[in-house]
């Protein structure tokens, strides 16, 4: 699948949101020294449900996403962007990071070359 196709895929965006919720919940558990059972008790859900969330095996209603987020002290902010704009930004970011990697490699190669000629 091409990157532009991926960015237009509902599964990509669902997974991205799931991973962000996972990350937020993991951070909350670490910051508050909670295990899955304790987190489940605090949120008023079952340990199995927490396991589903942390394993990415869920697809929430928006209201549940908001409820869980607020319960761990974060606010989910959703914004909408034109697909074409997202693809354009993704391409620009890829170019930027590829260019940075090239610049870093060029810099390292020149330092190594300068050191070998100086010796």
Secondary structure, 3 states (H helix, E strand, C coil): CCHHHHCCCHHHHHHHHHHHHHHHHHHHHHHCCCCHHHHHHHHCCCHHHHHHHHCCCCCCCHHHHHHHHHHCCCCCCCCCCCHHHHHHHHHHHHHHHHHHHHHHHHHHHHHHHHHHHHC
